[in-house]
Every structure is written in structure tokens, then in C-alpha cells.
Amino acid sequence: MGKRGVVALIAAVALLLTLPALAPAKTVVLKMGGVLPAEDAASKSMKAMADLVAQKTGGSLKVEVYPASQLGDAISQIEGVTMGSQDMFVDAGSWLAQYVPDKQVESLFFLFNDENHYKAYLDSDVYKGMEAVFLKKTGVRILANNWIRVPRDYASNKPLKTVEDLQGLKIRAPQIKGYIMSHQALGSSPTQIPWGEAYLALSQKVVDACEGPIDILYASKIQEVCPYFLMTDHIRDNIVVLINDKKFQSLTKDEQKALIEAGRAAGEAYSKSLHDRLNGVLEKLKAAGATITPVADRKPFAQKVFSAAEKLEAEGAWSKGLFEKVRNLK
């Protein structure tokens, strides 16, 4: 290389050294909200899902997690996902009943005999059809539905043992029609209060009781204001991972696959961890002074709800024959 060539090469290298380093490929950021406390197992599983997504995509996709109603109550967040102002939301699948009337049926108390019955429902064409309707109506996709909770039970500021003890009981209820209908059928007086405000409402005696999965009741410190627990196992439900479908379709195929796989993996781990530690949560409640009462007979409770269900179906609350179809799933 001649002298001029060397000089030119040195000049070129010097120029390169003065240029800024090339920025890495742009990272796509998704905001994922929830309403449960940060220390709840679902919120921790949201974080685990986010970490897994980052790992699977090499950092091209980042999921930011906002638990404890930081982005608003459940209804507000779901509306945000439908409009695209929020990317993702993780909470109870029963919220979808606001948009798919047939899903009201799964919110009826005592509909499912046990967890196997509930899993059969989630795997059924009946349920898959509801998810398809939800996507078409709202533009929101369900990434995972396998975050199966422990059953829901009652917590009250007074002892509860039988269905008669529920008569006139002022109880916190979510804004879900099936829950409201079930409470009314059992004779209690439901008041719609967002979960984030439940503890305050109970402490101020706006309501006297609430219900929910035992692990969430404990994580929310409900035992401090409602130390009496009645183990009815009246609802089997799940947590779903929702995403705005336009946002989902804007991702690469690999990123879409990573989201789905991470959502399901987090769901499997979440479900297993809850069931593994259920007895430990019950022991912690007892140690905190709570009274745990197993329900002696579920039939009187179920009969009241089922009688109301027949009337509601006749009035068109959901598709004709759906209640029996779900009850008889194997």
C-alpha cells in the first residue's frame, strides 16, 4: 500500500472512531397490568412470564408489569386493552362475561363439581367458542387460560356455617353478572366494589363479607377484618392473559410464539404452586387467628343457585341448554 493509501486508511479509521456506536435493534415494550397485590402469586407469575419472554426473544420484546391496580381497576384495564391504550391485562377469566353473555354461566356458584370438571370445561369446544366470540367482538386475544386458581370461599366478620347464615349478608361482589345473580339467589345482598377497595370497605363495614380464592384473601390481608372463613369451594375459575390483537399481530412470529409459550409456562407454574402451598396458607390464616369452617353440605347452597339458573336461562341470560351442557361435561 502506498503512502497515500496508508494516510487514507488512517483517516477512514479515525472517522469511524468518531461515529456513535450503532444502536441495537429496537426493543418492543408491552405494558401488562393486573389488579392483585404485588406479593400475590399471580403478580409474581406475571413477572416470571415477563422474564421468560425477554429470555426467549433475546430482549427484542420487553413486558413491563404493573400489578395492584396501578393502571386502574379491572374494567378500566380491559377497556384499555380493547382500545389499544394498554397492551395486556392479566386477571380472572370471568371478566370476559361483560362481552360474551354465554360466559355468565361459568360464574354461577357450585356449577363445577371439582377441578377435573372445570378443566374439561376449559378444554371443551363450548369454551373455545366463547374465546373466539370475545376476540371477534373486542379485538382482544387470549394468550393463555391455564392459570387455574384454587376455589373461591367466603370470608366474613361473623361466623358462617349454613346457607341460612348468608341471608341478608352484605357482601362485596365484582361487577360480574353471574356473581351478582348467585349472591342474590343465596339470599345475600351484594354490593359492587372493585377489589382494590375491598379491604377498606370491609374495615369500614360498608360490607360485612367478601369471597375469593384463599391465597388472594390471605395476600390481601382480608383476615384482619374478616376472620371467619367458610370453605364452600363455590367457584372454580382461572386467570387469563389478554393482549390487544392488533399489537399481537404487529409482532414477529417468533415474538408471538414466545408470548404464548411464556404465558402457558407461567400458568402451569402458577397453578402448581398454588395447589402445593394451599395447606400452608390455611395454616397461616389459623395462626393469624382466623376460624376455618368446612361447609358440611353443599347441596342446599347449590339448589338455590340452580333454581335461579333455570329461571335466568329461560329469560335469555345465556344460550338455551348451556347450563346443563356445562354441568354434564366429562
C-alpha positions as CSV (number, residue, x, y, z in Angstrom):
1,M,0.0,0.0,0.0
2,G,1.4,3.4,-1.0
3,K,1.9,6.3,1.4
4,R,-1.3,8.0,0.2
5,G,-3.2,4.7,0.8
6,V,-2.0,4.5,4.3
7,V,-2.9,8.0,5.0
8,A,-6.4,7.4,3.6
9,L,-6.8,4.3,5.7
10,I,-5.8,6.1,8.9
11,A,-8.2,8.9,8.1
12,A,-11.0,6.4,7.5
13,V,-10.4,4.6,10.8
14,A,-10.2,7.9,12.6
15,L,-13.6,8.9,11.2
16,L,-15.2,5.6,12.2
17,L,-13.9,6.0,15.7
18,T,-15.7,9.4,16.0
19,L,-19.0,8.0,14.8
20,P,-21.5,6.9,17.5
21,A,-21.9,3.2,18.1
22,L,-24.7,1.6,16.2
23,A,-27.8,1.3,18.3
24,P,-29.1,-2.2,18.9
25,A,-32.4,-3.3,17.2
26,K,-35.3,-1.5,18.7
27,T,-37.0,-3.2,21.7
28,V,-40.8,-3.5,21.7
29,V,-42.2,-2.7,25.1
30,L,-45.6,-4.1,26.2
31,K,-47.4,-2.8,29.3
32,M,-49.1,-5.6,31.2
33,G,-51.4,-4.7,34.1
34,G,-53.1,-6.5,36.9
35,V,-55.2,-5.7,40.0
36,L,-53.9,-8.2,42.6
37,P,-51.3,-7.2,45.2
38,A,-47.7,-7.2,44.1
39,E,-46.9,-10.0,46.6
40,D,-49.8,-12.2,45.2
41,A,-48.8,-15.4,43.3
42,A,-50.5,-14.1,40.1
43,S,-48.5,-10.9,40.2
44,K,-45.2,-12.8,40.7
45,S,-46.2,-15.1,37.8
46,M,-46.7,-12.1,35.6
47,K,-43.1,-11.1,36.4
48,A,-41.9,-14.6,35.7
49,M,-43.7,-14.5,32.4
50,A,-42.1,-11.2,31.5
51,D,-38.6,-12.6,32.3
52,L,-39.3,-15.6,30.2
53,V,-40.4,-13.5,27.2
54,A,-37.2,-11.4,27.4
55,Q,-35.2,-14.6,27.6
56,K,-37.0,-16.3,24.6
57,T,-36.7,-13.2,22.4
58,G,-33.2,-12.2,23.3
59,G,-34.5,-8.9,24.7
60,S,-36.3,-7.8,21.5
61,L,-39.6,-7.9,23.4
62,K,-39.9,-6.4,26.9
63,V,-43.0,-6.8,29.1
64,E,-43.4,-4.2,31.8
65,V,-45.5,-5.5,34.7
66,Y,-47.9,-3.2,36.7
67,P,-49.8,-5.1,39.5
68,A,-52.0,-3.8,42.3
69,S,-54.4,-1.7,40.0
70,Q,-51.6,0.7,39.1
71,L,-53.2,1.1,35.7
72,G,-56.8,1.2,37.0
73,D,-59.5,-1.2,38.1
74,A,-60.2,-4.4,36.1
75,I,-62.9,-2.9,33.9
76,S,-60.9,0.1,33.1
77,Q,-57.9,-2.0,32.1
78,I,-59.9,-4.4,29.9
79,E,-61.4,-1.4,28.1
80,G,-57.8,0.0,27.7
81,V,-56.7,-3.3,26.1
82,T,-59.8,-3.2,23.7
83,M,-58.9,0.4,22.7
84,G,-55.2,-0.3,22.4
85,S,-54.2,2.3,25.1
86,Q,-53.0,-0.7,27.2
87,D,-51.3,-3.7,25.7
88,M,-52.0,-6.6,28.1
89,F,-54.1,-7.5,31.2
90,V,-54.0,-10.5,33.5
91,D,-56.8,-11.4,35.8
92,A,-60.0,-13.5,36.2
93,G,-61.4,-15.0,33.0
94,S,-64.9,-14.3,34.4
95,W,-64.4,-10.6,33.4
96,L,-65.0,-11.7,29.8
97,A,-68.6,-12.3,30.6
98,Q,-69.1,-8.5,30.2
99,Y,-68.7,-9.1,26.4
100,V,-69.7,-12.7,25.9
101,P,-73.1,-13.4,27.6
102,D,-72.7,-17.2,27.5
103,K,-69.7,-16.9,29.9
104,Q,-72.1,-15.7,32.5
105,V,-72.9,-19.4,33.1
106,E,-69.4,-20.2,34.5
107,S,-69.8,-17.6,37.2
108,L,-72.7,-19.4,38.7
109,F,-71.8,-20.7,42.1
110,F,-71.5,-24.5,42.6
111,L,-71.6,-25.2,38.8
112,F,-68.4,-27.3,38.7
113,N,-68.1,-30.4,40.9
114,D,-64.3,-30.4,41.1
115,E,-61.2,-29.3,39.3
116,N,-61.3,-32.1,36.7
117,H,-64.8,-30.9,35.8
118,Y,-63.5,-27.4,35.4
119,K,-60.5,-28.4,33.3
120,A,-62.9,-30.4,31.0
121,Y,-64.8,-27.2,30.5
122,L,-61.7,-25.1,29.6
123,D,-60.7,-27.8,27.0
124,S,-64.2,-28.0,25.5
125,D,-65.5,-26.7,22.2
126,V,-68.0,-24.7,24.3
127,Y,-65.3,-22.7,25.9
128,K,-63.2,-22.3,22.8
129,G,-66.2,-20.9,21.0
130,M,-66.6,-18.3,23.7
131,E,-62.9,-17.2,23.3
132,A,-63.5,-16.8,19.6
133,V,-66.5,-14.6,20.1
134,F,-64.6,-12.5,22.6
135,L,-61.8,-11.9,20.1
136,K,-64.2,-11.0,17.3
137,K,-66.2,-8.6,19.5
138,T,-63.4,-6.9,21.3
139,G,-60.2,-7.3,19.3
140,V,-58.6,-8.8,22.3
141,R,-56.8,-12.2,22.2
142,I,-56.5,-14.7,25.0
143,L,-52.8,-15.9,25.1
144,A,-53.2,-18.3,28.0
145,N,-56.2,-19.6,30.0
146,N,-54.4,-22.2,32.1
147,W,-53.7,-20.1,35.2
148,I,-56.1,-22.2,37.4
149,R,-56.9,-20.7,40.8
150,V,-57.8,-22.5,44.0
151,P,-61.6,-22.5,44.6
152,R,-63.3,-19.4,46.0
153,D,-64.6,-19.3,49.5
154,Y,-66.2,-16.9,51.9
155,A,-64.6,-14.5,54.4
156,S,-66.9,-12.7,56.9
157,N,-66.8,-10.6,60.1
158,K,-69.2,-13.0,61.7
159,P,-69.3,-16.8,61.8
160,L,-70.9,-18.6,58.8
161,K,-71.9,-22.3,58.7
162,T,-75.0,-22.8,56.6
163,V,-76.9,-21.2,53.7
164,E,-79.2,-19.6,56.3
165,D,-76.2,-17.5,57.6
166,L,-76.0,-15.8,54.2
167,Q,-79.5,-14.3,54.4
168,G,-79.2,-10.5,54.2
169,L,-75.4,-10.6,54.4
170,K,-73.9,-7.5,52.9
171,I,-71.2,-8.9,50.6
172,R,-68.6,-7.4,48.3
173,A,-69.1,-8.5,44.8
174,P,-67.2,-7.9,41.5
175,Q,-69.0,-6.3,38.6
176,I,-69.9,-9.7,37.1
177,K,-73.5,-10.6,36.5
178,G,-73.1,-14.3,37.4
179,Y,-71.7,-13.4,40.8
180,I,-74.5,-10.9,41.5
181,M,-77.1,-13.4,40.4
182,S,-75.6,-16.2,42.6
183,H,-75.4,-14.0,45.7
184,Q,-79.0,-12.9,45.3
185,A,-80.1,-16.5,44.8
186,L,-78.4,-17.4,48.1
187,G,-80.2,-14.6,49.9
188,S,-77.2,-12.2,50.4
189,S,-77.1,-8.6,49.5
190,P,-74.2,-8.0,47.0
191,T,-72.5,-4.6,46.6
192,Q,-70.3,-4.0,43.6
193,I,-66.9,-2.8,44.8
194,P,-63.5,-3.0,43.0
195,W,-61.1,-5.5,44.6
196,G,-58.6,-2.7,45.3
197,E,-61.2,-1.1,47.6
198,A,-62.4,-4.3,49.2
199,Y,-60.3,-4.1,52.3
200,L,-61.3,-0.5,53.1
201,A,-65.0,-1.3,52.5
202,L,-64.8,-4.3,54.9
203,S,-62.9,-2.3,57.5
204,Q,-65.4,0.5,57.4
205,K,-68.3,-2.1,57.4
206,V,-69.7,-0.9,54.1
207,V,-70.0,-4.6,53.6
208,D,-69.7,-7.5,56.1
209,A,-68.1,-10.2,53.9
210,C,-66.4,-11.0,50.6
211,E,-65.4,-14.1,48.8
212,G,-62.4,-15.2,46.7
213,P,-59.6,-17.7,46.4
214,I,-58.0,-18.3,49.8
215,D,-54.5,-17.3,48.7
216,I,-55.7,-14.0,47.4
217,L,-57.8,-13.3,50.6
218,Y,-54.7,-14.0,52.6
219,A,-52.3,-11.9,50.4
220,S,-54.8,-9.0,50.7
221,K,-54.9,-9.4,54.5
222,I,-58.7,-9.8,54.5
223,Q,-58.3,-12.0,57.7
224,E,-57.6,-8.8,59.6
225,V,-61.2,-7.5,59.0
226,C,-63.0,-10.8,58.2
227,P,-61.6,-13.6,60.4
228,Y,-64.3,-16.2,59.7
229,F,-63.8,-18.4,56.6
230,L,-66.5,-20.7,55.2
231,M,-64.9,-23.3,52.8
232,T,-67.7,-23.6,50.2
233,D,-65.5,-24.0,47.1
234,H,-68.4,-22.4,45.2
235,I,-66.4,-21.1,42.2
236,R,-63.8,-22.7,40.1
237,D,-62.1,-20.1,37.9
238,N,-59.0,-19.1,36.1
239,I,-56.8,-16.2,35.3
240,V,-56.3,-15.3,31.6
241,V,-53.6,-13.4,29.8
242,L,-55.1,-10.9,27.4
243,I,-53.4,-8.9,24.7
244,N,-54.7,-6.3,22.2
245,D,-54.8,-8.3,18.9
246,K,-53.5,-5.5,16.7
247,K,-50.5,-5.2,18.9
248,F,-50.1,-9.0,18.9
249,Q,-50.3,-9.1,15.0
250,S,-47.6,-6.4,14.8
251,L,-45.1,-8.7,16.5
252,T,-42.9,-11.1,14.7
253,K,-43.9,-14.8,14.5
254,D,-41.1,-15.6,16.9
255,E,-42.2,-12.9,19.4
256,Q,-45.8,-14.2,19.2
257,K,-44.7,-17.7,19.9
258,A,-42.6,-16.5,22.8
259,L,-45.5,-14.7,24.4
260,I,-47.8,-17.7,24.0
261,E,-45.3,-20.2,25.3
262,A,-44.3,-17.9,28.2
263,G,-47.9,-17.3,29.2
264,R,-48.7,-21.0,29.3
265,A,-45.5,-21.9,31.1
266,A,-46.2,-19.3,33.7
267,G,-49.8,-20.6,34.0
268,E,-48.6,-24.2,34.7
269,A,-46.1,-23.0,37.3
270,Y,-48.7,-20.7,38.9
271,S,-51.4,-23.4,39.2
272,K,-48.9,-26.0,40.6
273,S,-47.5,-23.5,43.2
274,L,-51.0,-22.6,44.4
275,H,-52.1,-26.1,45.0
276,D,-48.8,-27.1,46.5
277,R,-49.0,-24.3,49.1
278,L,-52.7,-24.3,49.8
279,N,-52.4,-26.1,53.1
280,G,-49.6,-23.7,54.2
281,V,-51.9,-20.7,53.5
282,L,-54.7,-22.3,55.6
283,E,-52.2,-22.8,58.5
284,K,-51.1,-19.2,58.2
285,L,-54.7,-18.0,58.4
286,K,-55.2,-20.1,61.5
287,A,-52.0,-18.7,63.0
288,A,-53.3,-15.2,62.3
289,G,-56.5,-16.0,64.4
290,A,-58.8,-16.9,61.6
291,T,-61.6,-19.5,62.0
292,I,-61.7,-22.0,59.1
293,T,-65.0,-23.9,58.7
294,P,-65.6,-26.6,56.1
295,V,-69.1,-26.5,54.7
296,A,-71.0,-29.5,55.9
297,D,-73.3,-29.9,52.9
298,R,-73.0,-28.0,49.6
299,K,-76.4,-29.2,48.3
300,P,-78.6,-26.6,50.0
301,F,-76.4,-23.9,48.5
302,A,-76.3,-25.4,45.1
303,Q,-80.1,-26.0,44.9
304,K,-80.8,-22.3,45.5
305,V,-78.4,-21.2,42.7
306,F,-79.6,-23.9,40.3
307,S,-83.2,-22.9,40.7
308,A,-82.3,-19.4,39.9
309,A,-80.2,-20.6,36.9
310,E,-83.2,-22.3,35.3
311,K,-85.2,-19.0,35.5
312,L,-82.3,-17.0,34.2
313,E,-81.8,-19.3,31.2
314,A,-85.5,-19.1,30.4
315,E,-85.1,-15.3,30.4
316,G,-82.2,-15.5,27.9
317,A,-79.3,-14.8,30.2
318,W,-77.3,-17.3,28.1
319,S,-77.9,-19.8,25.3
320,K,-80.7,-22.3,25.9
321,G,-79.3,-25.6,27.2
322,L,-75.9,-24.2,28.0
323,F,-76.2,-24.7,31.8
324,E,-77.0,-28.4,31.5
325,K,-74.3,-28.9,28.8
326,V,-71.6,-27.4,31.1
327,R,-72.9,-29.4,34.1
328,N,-72.7,-32.6,32.3
329,L,-69.2,-32.2,30.8
330,K,-66.9,-35.2,31.5
